[in-house]
Amino acid sequence: MISLKTFLLALLVLLTAQVVRAQDKTKTKVKGPTTEQFQMKTSAVCDMCKTRLEKALAYEKGVQEATLDVPTQMLTVAYRPDKTSAAVLRTAVQRTGYDADDQPAEPRAYDRLPDCCKKTNAVHSDGAK
């Protein structure tokens, strides 16, 4: 009877070890796609534009980071390509009221911008086009 108990105990320990090993294998995570980065030329002209654009893009799905360099008007966006695309992000910039590369801003969004953010403002007409 003692050998039967020993055998059953050993069998139980062996089965438990197999279950633990099987659970460890299912916990391995598969790495997702990496972050991509792209740049686009905008019509942003001031620090208020910088804040507005960076905030708007922060709410876009898949965006990891957005940074506008005001003097060059270049917007750099780090994003997850499995969540969004460059075309979607350009549209988001246009919906915010700014040109995105060669695509013009949505007129209604542009009209809602503060005067200092409009590219036609006399203050900006010399440097930004």
ZAZABA-457790 format. One record per atom (N, C-alpha, C, CB): residue number from 1; residue in one letter; atom name; x, y, z. Coordinates in nm, 3 decimals. Atoms other than C-alpha are relative to their C-alpha. Glycine has a CB too. Layout:
<pts>
NUM, A, CA, X, Y, Z .
...
</pts>
This chain:
<pts>
1, M, N, 0.081, -0.118, 0.000 .
1, M, CA, 0.000, 0.000, 0.000 .
1, M, C, 0.087, 0.127, 0.000 .
1, M, CB, -0.093, -0.001, 0.120 .
2, I, N, -0.090, -0.115, -0.006 .
2, I, CA, 0.289, 0.234, 0.072 .
2, I, C, 0.054, 0.029, -0.140 .
2, I, CB, 0.116, -0.025, 0.100 .
3, S, N, -0.053, -0.023, 0.134 .
3, S, CA, 0.429, 0.188, -0.278 .
3, S, C, -0.105, 0.060, -0.092 .
3, S, CB, 0.054, -0.131, -0.058 .
4, L, N, 0.107, -0.059, 0.080 .
4, L, CA, 0.089, 0.270, -0.433 .
4, L, C, -0.015, 0.149, 0.032 .
4, L, CB, -0.132, -0.073, 0.025 .
5, K, N, 0.008, -0.141, -0.039 .
5, K, CA, 0.073, 0.596, -0.233 .
5, K, C, 0.119, 0.078, -0.056 .
5, K, CB, -0.004, 0.013, 0.155 .
6, T, N, -0.121, -0.065, 0.052 .
6, T, CA, 0.429, 0.680, -0.335 .
6, T, C, -0.013, 0.020, -0.151 .
6, T, CB, 0.125, -0.083, 0.034 .
7, F, N, 0.018, -0.009, 0.144 .
7, F, CA, 0.348, 0.607, -0.699 .
7, F, C, -0.099, 0.111, -0.037 .
7, F, CB, -0.048, -0.135, -0.057 .
8, L, N, 0.101, -0.102, 0.027 .
8, L, CA, 0.035, 0.825, -0.693 .
8, L, C, 0.054, 0.141, 0.029 .
8, L, CB, -0.126, -0.026, 0.084 .
9, L, N, -0.059, -0.130, -0.035 .
9, L, CA, 0.224, 1.109, -0.522 .
9, L, C, 0.100, 0.044, -0.108 .
9, L, CB, 0.069, -0.007, 0.138 .
10, A, N, -0.097, -0.031, 0.105 .
10, A, CA, 0.502, 1.093, -0.782 .
10, A, C, -0.072, 0.038, -0.129 .
10, A, CB, 0.093, -0.120, -0.025 .
11, L, N, 0.079, -0.030, 0.119 .
11, L, CA, 0.244, 1.090, -1.062 .
11, L, C, -0.063, 0.139, 0.010 .
11, L, CB, -0.109, -0.105, -0.021 .
12, L, N, 0.059, -0.132, -0.023 .
12, L, CA, 0.071, 1.394, -0.912 .
12, L, C, 0.104, 0.111, -0.017 .
12, L, CB, -0.063, 0.006, 0.140 .
13, V, N, -0.107, -0.100, 0.013 .
13, V, CA, 0.400, 1.585, -0.887 .
13, V, C, 0.039, 0.016, -0.147 .
13, V, CB, 0.123, -0.041, 0.085 .
14, L, N, -0.037, -0.004, 0.141 .
14, L, CA, 0.487, 1.496, -1.248 .
14, L, C, -0.105, 0.074, -0.084 .
14, L, CB, 0.018, -0.142, -0.053 .
15, L, N, 0.107, -0.068, 0.073 .
15, L, CA, 0.149, 1.611, -1.382 .
15, L, C, -0.005, 0.149, 0.032 .
15, L, CB, -0.135, -0.063, 0.031 .
16, T, N, -0.002, -0.140, -0.041 .
16, T, CA, 0.166, 1.934, -1.184 .
16, T, C, 0.114, 0.074, -0.069 .
16, T, CB, 0.012, 0.012, 0.153 .
17, A, N, -0.116, -0.062, 0.066 .
17, A, CA, 0.511, 2.008, -1.327 .
17, A, C, -0.029, 0.023, -0.148 .
17, A, CB, 0.126, -0.087, 0.017 .
18, Q, N, 0.034, -0.015, 0.142 .
18, Q, CA, 0.380, 1.953, -1.683 .
18, Q, C, -0.097, 0.116, -0.022 .
18, Q, CB, -0.061, -0.129, -0.054 .
19, V, N, 0.097, -0.108, 0.011 .
19, V, CA, 0.088, 2.191, -1.627 .
19, V, C, 0.070, 0.135, 0.017 .
19, V, CB, -0.112, -0.016, 0.106 .
20, V, N, -0.074, -0.125, -0.023 .
20, V, CA, 0.322, 2.461, -1.492 .
20, V, C, 0.084, 0.035, -0.122 .
20, V, CB, 0.090, -0.012, 0.125 .
21, R, N, -0.082, -0.025, 0.119 .
21, R, CA, 0.554, 2.425, -1.794 .
21, R, C, -0.089, 0.044, -0.117 .
21, R, CB, 0.079, -0.127, -0.038 .
22, A, N, 0.090, -0.038, 0.108 .
22, A, CA, 0.257, 2.448, -2.034 .
22, A, C, -0.048, 0.143, 0.017 .
22, A, CB, -0.120, -0.096, -0.006 .
23, Q, N, 0.044, -0.137, -0.025 .
23, Q, CA, 0.139, 2.769, -1.868 .
23, Q, C, 0.112, 0.099, -0.028 .
23, Q, CB, -0.050, 0.016, 0.143 .
24, D, N, -0.112, -0.089, 0.027 .
24, D, CA, 0.486, 2.923, -1.891 .
24, D, C, 0.016, 0.025, -0.149 .
24, D, CB, 0.129, -0.059, 0.056 .
25, K, N, -0.015, -0.015, 0.145 .
25, K, CA, 0.493, 2.863, -2.267 .
25, K, C, -0.105, 0.092, -0.059 .
25, K, CB, -0.006, -0.135, -0.068 .
26, T, N, 0.106, -0.084, 0.055 .
26, T, CA, 0.162, 3.041, -2.326 .
26, T, C, 0.016, 0.147, 0.040 .
26, T, CB, -0.135, -0.050, 0.046 .
27, K, N, -0.017, -0.138, -0.045 .
27, K, CA, 0.280, 3.355, -2.147 .
27, K, C, 0.100, 0.080, -0.084 .
27, K, CB, 0.045, 0.000, 0.142 .
28, T, N, -0.094, -0.075, 0.081 .
28, T, CA, 0.543, 3.446, -2.405 .
28, T, C, -0.075, 0.098, -0.090 .
28, T, CB, 0.087, -0.095, -0.085 .
29, K, N, 0.066, -0.105, 0.078 .
29, K, CA, 0.449, 3.772, -2.573 .
29, K, C, 0.067, 0.013, -0.136 .
29, K, CB, 0.004, 0.135, 0.075 .
30, V, N, -0.050, -0.026, 0.134 .
30, V, CA, 0.484, 3.837, -2.941 .
30, V, C, 0.015, 0.151, -0.014 .
30, V, CB, -0.097, -0.059, -0.110 .
31, K, N, -0.024, -0.143, 0.016 .
31, K, CA, 0.640, 4.173, -3.015 .
31, K, C, -0.080, 0.053, -0.118 .
31, K, CB, 0.149, 0.029, -0.020 .
32, G, N, 0.078, -0.065, 0.104 .
32, G, CA, 0.422, 4.408, -3.216 .
32, G, C, 0.090, 0.079, -0.093 .
32, G, CB, -0.106, 0.090, 0.061 .
33, P, N, -0.077, -0.080, 0.095 .
33, P, CA, 0.529, 4.634, -3.499 .
33, P, C, 0.072, 0.114, 0.072 .
33, P, CB, -0.091, 0.055, -0.110 .
34, T, N, -0.077, -0.108, -0.058 .
34, T, CA, 0.787, 4.896, -3.426 .
34, T, C, -0.063, 0.135, -0.035 .
34, T, CB, 0.146, -0.005, -0.048 .
35, T, N, 0.048, -0.135, 0.026 .
35, T, CA, 0.723, 5.268, -3.421 .
35, T, C, 0.070, 0.054, -0.125 .
35, T, CB, 0.025, 0.093, 0.122 .
36, E, N, -0.057, -0.066, 0.118 .
36, E, CA, 0.773, 5.452, -3.750 .
36, E, C, -0.007, 0.150, 0.021 .
36, E, CB, -0.076, -0.041, -0.130 .
37, Q, N, -0.005, -0.145, -0.013 .
37, Q, CA, 0.850, 5.818, -3.794 .
37, Q, C, -0.006, 0.063, -0.138 .
37, Q, CB, 0.129, 0.044, 0.075 .
38, F, N, 0.001, -0.075, 0.125 .
38, F, CA, 0.772, 6.067, -4.068 .
38, F, C, -0.011, 0.147, 0.030 .
38, F, CB, -0.116, -0.046, -0.091 .
39, Q, N, 0.005, -0.145, -0.013 .
39, Q, CA, 0.789, 6.440, -4.124 .
39, Q, C, -0.089, 0.057, -0.108 .
39, Q, CB, 0.141, 0.061, -0.007 .
40, M, N, 0.079, -0.072, 0.099 .
40, M, CA, 0.556, 6.678, -4.297 .
40, M, C, 0.016, 0.150, 0.023 .
40, M, CB, -0.151, -0.040, 0.008 .
41, K, N, -0.006, -0.147, -0.005 .
41, K, CA, 0.570, 7.047, -4.377 .
41, K, C, -0.140, 0.050, 0.032 .
41, K, CB, 0.053, 0.060, -0.137 .
42, T, N, 0.130, -0.056, -0.039 .
42, T, CA, 0.291, 7.246, -4.212 .
42, T, C, -0.001, 0.150, -0.027 .
42, T, CB, -0.029, -0.029, 0.149 .
43, S, N, 0.011, -0.146, 0.013 .
43, S, CA, 0.165, 7.603, -4.228 .
43, S, C, 0.001, 0.066, 0.138 .
43, S, CB, -0.130, 0.038, -0.076 .
44, A, N, -0.004, -0.054, -0.136 .
44, A, CA, 0.214, 7.649, -3.851 .
44, A, C, 0.102, 0.113, 0.008 .
44, A, CB, 0.034, -0.111, 0.102 .
45, V, N, -0.086, -0.119, 0.000 .
45, V, CA, 0.369, 7.986, -3.767 .
45, V, C, 0.042, 0.048, 0.139 .
45, V, CB, -0.071, 0.111, -0.069 .
46, C, N, -0.035, -0.052, -0.133 .
46, C, CA, 0.391, 8.030, -3.389 .
46, C, C, -0.005, -0.111, 0.105 .
46, C, CB, -0.096, 0.115, 0.039 .
47, D, N, 0.001, 0.097, -0.109 .
47, D, CA, 0.419, 7.858, -3.052 .
47, D, C, -0.141, -0.048, 0.035 .
47, D, CB, 0.066, 0.059, 0.123 .
48, M, N, 0.138, 0.042, -0.023 .
48, M, CA, 0.041, 7.851, -3.018 .
48, M, C, -0.037, -0.110, -0.100 .
48, M, CB, -0.097, 0.121, -0.011 .
49, C, N, 0.021, 0.104, 0.102 .
49, C, CA, 0.031, 7.651, -3.342 .
49, C, C, 0.065, -0.130, 0.046 .
49, C, CB, 0.057, 0.043, -0.138 .
50, K, N, -0.074, 0.117, -0.048 .
50, K, CA, 0.291, 7.415, -3.196 .
50, K, C, -0.082, -0.075, 0.104 .
50, K, CB, 0.137, 0.042, 0.060 .
51, T, N, 0.080, 0.062, -0.106 .
51, T, CA, 0.079, 7.352, -2.888 .
51, T, C, -0.126, -0.064, -0.057 .
51, T, CB, -0.038, 0.105, 0.106 .
52, R, N, 0.126, 0.048, 0.059 .
52, R, CA, -0.239, 7.311, -3.092 .
52, R, C, 0.023, -0.129, -0.079 .
52, R, CB, -0.062, 0.108, -0.091 .
53, L, N, -0.026, 0.118, 0.083 .
53, L, CA, -0.088, 7.062, -3.340 .
53, L, C, 0.045, -0.119, 0.083 .
53, L, CB, 0.105, 0.033, -0.105 .
54, E, N, -0.050, 0.111, -0.081 .
54, E, CA, 0.099, 6.854, -3.085 .
54, E, C, -0.111, -0.061, 0.086 .
54, E, CB, 0.115, 0.047, 0.090 .
55, K, N, 0.112, 0.049, -0.081 .
55, K, CA, -0.212, 6.829, -2.867 .
55, K, C, -0.099, -0.078, -0.087 .
55, K, CB, -0.071, 0.117, 0.070 .
56, A, N, 0.096, 0.068, 0.090 .
56, A, CA, -0.438, 6.737, -3.161 .
56, A, C, 0.052, -0.138, -0.040 .
56, A, CB, -0.025, 0.086, -0.127 .
57, L, N, -0.054, 0.129, 0.041 .
57, L, CA, -0.205, 6.461, -3.273 .
57, L, C, 0.015, -0.097, 0.117 .
57, L, CB, 0.135, 0.019, -0.068 .
58, A, N, -0.008, 0.088, -0.118 .
58, A, CA, -0.167, 6.328, -2.918 .
58, A, C, -0.128, -0.079, 0.018 .
58, A, CB, 0.028, 0.082, 0.126 .
59, Y, N, 0.129, 0.070, -0.011 .
59, Y, CA, -0.536, 6.231, -2.939 .
59, Y, C, -0.024, -0.098, -0.114 .
59, Y, CB, -0.112, 0.101, 0.004 .
60, E, N, 0.016, 0.093, 0.112 .
60, E, CA, -0.489, 6.039, -3.265 .
60, E, C, 0.048, -0.139, 0.040 .
60, E, CB, 0.076, 0.051, -0.125 .
61, K, N, -0.033, 0.138, -0.032 .
61, K, CA, -0.484, 5.662, -3.231 .
61, K, C, 0.133, -0.038, -0.064 .
61, K, CB, -0.112, -0.095, -0.048 .
62, G, N, -0.127, 0.050, 0.050 .
62, G, CA, -0.136, 5.514, -3.267 .
62, G, C, 0.116, 0.098, 0.006 .
62, G, CB, -0.017, -0.041, -0.139 .
63, V, N, -0.108, -0.100, -0.006 .
63, V, CA, 0.061, 5.838, -3.223 .
63, V, C, 0.074, -0.015, 0.133 .
63, V, CB, -0.056, 0.144, -0.016 .
64, Q, N, -0.085, 0.010, -0.118 .
64, Q, CA, 0.350, 5.797, -2.982 .
64, Q, C, 0.052, 0.138, 0.041 .
64, Q, CB, 0.118, -0.096, -0.027 .
65, E, N, -0.053, -0.133, -0.028 .
65, E, CA, 0.489, 6.150, -3.013 .
65, E, C, -0.012, 0.087, -0.125 .
65, E, CB, 0.149, -0.008, 0.047 .
66, A, N, 0.005, -0.098, 0.109 .
66, A, CA, 0.445, 6.461, -3.226 .
66, A, C, 0.073, 0.125, 0.046 .
66, A, CB, -0.148, 0.033, -0.042 .
67, T, N, -0.079, -0.118, -0.035 .
67, T, CA, 0.690, 6.751, -3.228 .
67, T, C, 0.008, 0.093, -0.121 .
67, T, CB, 0.143, -0.041, 0.046 .
68, L, N, -0.007, -0.100, 0.106 .
68, L, CA, 0.668, 7.069, -3.433 .
68, L, C, 0.120, 0.089, 0.023 .
68, L, CB, -0.131, 0.083, -0.007 .
69, D, N, -0.109, -0.096, -0.002 .
69, D, CA, 0.979, 7.271, -3.512 .
69, D, C, -0.054, 0.126, -0.070 .
69, D, CB, 0.131, -0.056, -0.072 .
70, V, N, 0.067, -0.119, 0.053 .
70, V, CA, 0.827, 7.618, -3.556 .
70, V, C, 0.082, 0.072, -0.108 .
70, V, CB, -0.029, 0.096, 0.114 .
71, P, N, -0.075, -0.073, 0.104 .
71, P, CA, 1.114, 7.787, -3.749 .
71, P, C, -0.003, -0.068, -0.137 .
71, P, CB, 0.142, 0.018, 0.044 .
72, T, N, 0.001, 0.071, 0.129 .
72, T, CA, 1.116, 7.515, -4.018 .
72, T, C, -0.140, -0.045, -0.040 .
72, T, CB, 0.093, -0.121, 0.006 .
73, Q, N, 0.139, 0.043, 0.021 .
73, Q, CA, 0.742, 7.438, -3.988 .
73, Q, C, -0.011, -0.151, -0.025 .
73, Q, CB, -0.060, 0.075, -0.117 .
74, M, N, -0.001, 0.144, 0.020 .
74, M, CA, 0.830, 7.065, -3.987 .
74, M, C, -0.058, -0.070, 0.123 .
74, M, CB, 0.143, -0.051, -0.030 .
75, L, N, 0.063, 0.080, -0.104 .
75, L, CA, 0.611, 6.830, -3.786 .
75, L, C, 0.054, -0.142, -0.011 .
75, L, CB, -0.156, 0.002, -0.012 .
76, T, N, -0.053, 0.135, -0.004 .
76, T, CA, 0.778, 6.504, -3.685 .
76, T, C, -0.094, -0.084, 0.087 .
76, T, CB, 0.147, -0.003, 0.056 .
77, V, N, 0.097, 0.085, -0.070 .
77, V, CA, 0.541, 6.224, -3.583 .
77, V, C, 0.055, -0.142, 0.009 .
77, V, CB, -0.137, 0.001, -0.072 .
78, A, N, -0.032, 0.141, -0.023 .
78, A, CA, 0.631, 5.888, -3.429 .
78, A, C, -0.133, -0.071, 0.024 .
78, A, CB, 0.100, -0.018, 0.122 .
79, Y, N, 0.130, 0.068, -0.008 .
79, Y, CA, 0.344, 5.644, -3.474 .
79, Y, C, 0.016, -0.150, -0.020 .
79, Y, CB, -0.097, 0.058, -0.104 .
80, R, N, 0.004, 0.145, 0.019 .
80, R, CA, 0.252, 5.276, -3.475 .
80, R, C, -0.075, -0.030, -0.129 .
80, R, CB, -0.067, -0.072, 0.122 .
81, P, N, 0.064, 0.024, 0.129 .
81, P, CA, 0.179, 5.164, -3.832 .
81, P, C, -0.114, -0.101, 0.006 .
81, P, CB, 0.102, -0.048, -0.098 .
82, D, N, 0.112, 0.093, -0.012 .
82, D, CA, -0.055, 4.890, -3.708 .
82, D, C, -0.125, 0.071, 0.051 .
82, D, CB, 0.036, -0.116, 0.093 .
83, K, N, 0.113, -0.076, -0.053 .
83, K, CA, -0.280, 5.161, -3.558 .
83, K, C, -0.044, 0.116, -0.090 .
83, K, CB, 0.035, 0.054, 0.136 .
84, T, N, 0.033, -0.115, 0.084 .
84, T, CA, -0.264, 5.448, -3.810 .
84, T, C, 0.097, 0.007, -0.117 .
84, T, CB, 0.006, 0.132, 0.083 .
85, S, N, -0.089, -0.016, 0.116 .
85, S, CA, -0.093, 5.573, -4.125 .
85, S, C, 0.035, 0.148, -0.018 .
85, S, CB, -0.066, -0.056, -0.130 .
86, A, N, -0.041, -0.138, 0.028 .
86, A, CA, 0.081, 5.884, -4.254 .
86, A, C, -0.115, 0.079, -0.062 .
86, A, CB, 0.124, 0.003, -0.092 .
87, A, N, 0.113, -0.068, 0.065 .
87, A, CA, -0.224, 5.967, -4.468 .
87, A, C, -0.106, 0.042, 0.102 .
87, A, CB, -0.064, -0.093, -0.106 .
88, V, N, 0.098, -0.033, -0.104 .
88, V, CA, -0.456, 5.957, -4.166 .
88, V, C, 0.051, 0.116, 0.084 .
88, V, CB, -0.028, -0.123, 0.090 .
89, L, N, -0.057, -0.107, -0.083 .
89, L, CA, -0.220, 6.182, -3.970 .
89, L, C, 0.005, 0.133, -0.076 .
89, L, CB, 0.141, -0.039, 0.047 .
90, R, N, 0.006, -0.123, 0.080 .
90, R, CA, -0.197, 6.432, -4.257 .
90, R, C, -0.142, 0.058, 0.004 .
90, R, CB, 0.043, -0.028, -0.146 .
91, T, N, 0.139, -0.045, -0.007 .
91, T, CA, -0.577, 6.448, -4.255 .
91, T, C, -0.029, 0.063, 0.136 .
91, T, CB, -0.096, -0.118, -0.026 .
92, A, N, 0.019, -0.057, -0.134 .
92, A, CA, -0.569, 6.512, -3.879 .
92, A, C, 0.058, 0.141, 0.008 .
92, A, CB, 0.066, -0.091, 0.107 .
93, V, N, -0.062, -0.134, 0.004 .
93, V, CA, -0.335, 6.808, -3.938 .
93, V, C, -0.091, 0.096, -0.076 .
93, V, CB, 0.142, -0.005, -0.066 .
94, Q, N, 0.091, -0.085, 0.080 .
94, Q, CA, -0.570, 6.944, -4.205 .
94, Q, C, -0.126, 0.033, 0.080 .
94, Q, CB, -0.038, -0.071, -0.132 .
95, R, N, 0.120, -0.022, -0.082 .
95, R, CA, -0.870, 6.903, -3.969 .
95, R, C, 0.027, 0.095, 0.116 .
95, R, CB, -0.053, -0.133, 0.053 .
96, T, N, -0.037, -0.093, -0.107 .
96, T, CA, -0.679, 7.106, -3.710 .
96, T, C, 0.011, 0.142, -0.053 .
96, T, CB, 0.133, -0.043, 0.064 .
97, G, N, -0.002, -0.134, 0.060 .
97, G, CA, -0.657, 7.397, -3.956 .
97, G, C, 0.131, 0.036, -0.067 .
97, G, CB, -0.029, 0.100, 0.103 .
98, Y, N, -0.132, -0.027, 0.058 .
98, Y, CA, -0.306, 7.362, -4.099 .
98, Y, C, 0.020, -0.080, -0.128 .
98, Y, CB, 0.111, -0.033, 0.100 .
99, D, N, -0.039, 0.074, 0.120 .
99, D, CA, -0.164, 7.264, -4.436 .
99, D, C, 0.087, -0.118, 0.042 .
99, D, CB, 0.076, 0.093, -0.101 .
100, A, N, -0.082, 0.118, -0.024 .
100, A, CA, -0.005, 6.920, -4.446 .
100, A, C, 0.071, -0.034, -0.131 .
100, A, CB, -0.086, -0.122, 0.052 .
101, D, N, -0.078, 0.010, 0.123 .
101, D, CA, 0.273, 6.905, -4.706 .
101, D, C, -0.069, 0.087, -0.107 .
101, D, CB, 0.012, -0.150, -0.048 .
102, D, N, 0.061, -0.080, 0.108 .
102, D, CA, 0.105, 7.015, -5.032 .
102, D, C, -0.153, -0.001, 0.007 .
102, D, CB, 0.045, -0.052, -0.135 .
103, Q, N, 0.146, 0.006, -0.015 .
103, Q, CA, -0.250, 6.949, -4.905 .
103, Q, C, -0.048, 0.113, 0.089 .
103, Q, CB, -0.043, -0.138, 0.058 .
104, P, N, 0.044, -0.116, -0.078 .
104, P, CA, -0.436, 7.260, -4.784 .
104, P, C, -0.085, -0.039, 0.122 .
104, P, CB, -0.080, 0.094, -0.088 .
105, A, N, 0.081, 0.018, -0.121 .
105, A, CA, -0.604, 7.292, -4.445 .
105, A, C, -0.148, 0.001, -0.036 .
105, A, CB, 0.030, 0.109, 0.105 .
106, E, N, 0.145, -0.009, 0.019 .
106, E, CA, -0.977, 7.238, -4.417 .
106, E, C, -0.042, 0.144, 0.027 .
106, E, CB, -0.077, -0.101, 0.094 .
107, P, N, 0.035, -0.141, -0.013 .
107, P, CA, -1.128, 7.585, -4.467 .
107, P, C, -0.071, 0.035, 0.132 .
107, P, CB, -0.087, 0.041, -0.115 .
108, R, N, 0.073, -0.030, -0.124 .
108, R, CA, -1.365, 7.569, -4.169 .
108, R, C, 0.093, -0.006, 0.121 .
108, R, CB, -0.118, -0.098, 0.019 .
109, A, N, -0.095, 0.012, -0.110 .
109, A, CA, -1.088, 7.454, -3.937 .
109, A, C, 0.098, 0.118, 0.000 .
109, A, CB, 0.077, -0.134, -0.008 .
110, Y, N, -0.090, -0.114, 0.012 .
110, Y, CA, -0.855, 7.725, -4.069 .
110, Y, C, -0.067, 0.127, 0.051 .
110, Y, CB, 0.046, 0.018, -0.146 .
111, D, N, 0.074, -0.119, -0.042 .
111, D, CA, -1.122, 7.991, -4.010 .
111, D, C, -0.013, 0.007, 0.152 .
111, D, CB, -0.138, 0.001, -0.063 .
112, R, N, 0.012, 0.003, -0.148 .
112, R, CA, -1.148, 7.881, -3.644 .
112, R, C, 0.131, 0.026, 0.071 .
112, R, CB, -0.055, -0.134, 0.044 .
113, L, N, -0.130, -0.026, -0.064 .
113, L, CA, -0.776, 7.935, -3.581 .
113, L, C, 0.005, 0.143, 0.052 .
113, L, CB, 0.116, -0.026, -0.098 .
114, P, N, -0.021, -0.139, -0.045 .
114, P, CA, -0.676, 8.240, -3.375 .
114, P, C, 0.076, 0.076, -0.109 .
114, P, CB, 0.080, 0.004, 0.135 .
115, D, N, -0.064, -0.081, 0.104 .
115, D, CA, -0.553, 8.529, -3.593 .
115, D, C, 0.152, -0.020, -0.004 .
115, D, CB, -0.031, 0.147, 0.023 .
116, C, N, -0.146, 0.013, -0.001 .
116, C, CA, -0.192, 8.479, -3.480 .
116, C, C, 0.046, -0.131, -0.066 .
116, C, CB, 0.053, 0.006, 0.143 .
117, C, N, -0.035, 0.129, 0.059 .
117, C, CA, -0.200, 8.124, -3.619 .
117, C, C, -0.028, -0.009, -0.150 .
117, C, CB, -0.075, -0.110, 0.071 .
118, K, N, 0.035, 0.003, 0.142 .
118, K, CA, -0.321, 8.214, -3.965 .
118, K, C, 0.120, 0.043, -0.083 .
118, K, CB, -0.121, 0.090, -0.030 .
119, K, N, -0.116, -0.027, 0.084 .
119, K, CA, -0.056, 8.207, -4.234 .
119, K, C, -0.014, 0.130, -0.078 .
119, K, CB, 0.023, -0.114, -0.096 .
120, T, N, 0.023, -0.125, 0.072 .
120, T, CA, -0.216, 8.513, -4.397 .
120, T, C, 0.015, 0.122, 0.090 .
120, T, CB, -0.139, 0.000, -0.063 .
121, N, N, -0.019, -0.108, -0.094 .
121, N, CA, -0.158, 8.724, -4.085 .
121, N, C, 0.121, 0.083, -0.043 .
121, N, CB, 0.017, -0.054, 0.145 .
122, A, N, -0.107, -0.089, 0.045 .
122, A, CA, 0.059, 9.027, -4.172 .
122, A, C, 0.130, -0.022, 0.077 .
122, A, CB, -0.043, 0.145, 0.014 .
123, V, N, -0.120, 0.025, -0.079 .
123, V, CA, 0.301, 8.939, -3.890 .
123, V, C, 0.082, -0.114, -0.061 .
123, V, CB, -0.038, -0.033, 0.145 .
124, H, N, -0.067, 0.120, 0.050 .
124, H, CA, 0.383, 8.608, -4.061 .
124, H, C, 0.021, 0.002, -0.151 .
124, H, CB, -0.078, -0.122, 0.037 .
125, S, N, -0.005, 0.003, 0.145 .
125, S, CA, 0.357, 8.704, -4.427 .
125, S, C, 0.142, 0.012, -0.056 .
125, S, CB, -0.084, 0.111, -0.054 .
126, D, N, -0.137, -0.013, 0.049 .
126, D, CA, 0.730, 8.785, -4.455 .
126, D, C, 0.075, -0.134, 0.008 .
126, D, CB, 0.074, 0.108, 0.082 .
127, G, N, -0.080, 0.121, -0.022 .
127, G, CA, 0.870, 8.459, -4.311 .
127, G, C, -0.068, -0.128, -0.040 .
127, G, CB, 0.038, -0.011, 0.141 .
128, A, N, 0.067, 0.128, 0.026 .
128, A, CA, 0.607, 8.188, -4.352 .
128, A, C, -0.095, 0.011, -0.118 .
128, A, CB, -0.076, -0.047, 0.123 .
129, K, N, 0.090, 0.003, 0.115 .
129, K, CA, 0.421, 8.096, -4.665 .
129, K, C, -0.080, -0.126, 0.002 .
129, K, CB, 0.076, 0.013, -0.131 .
</pts>
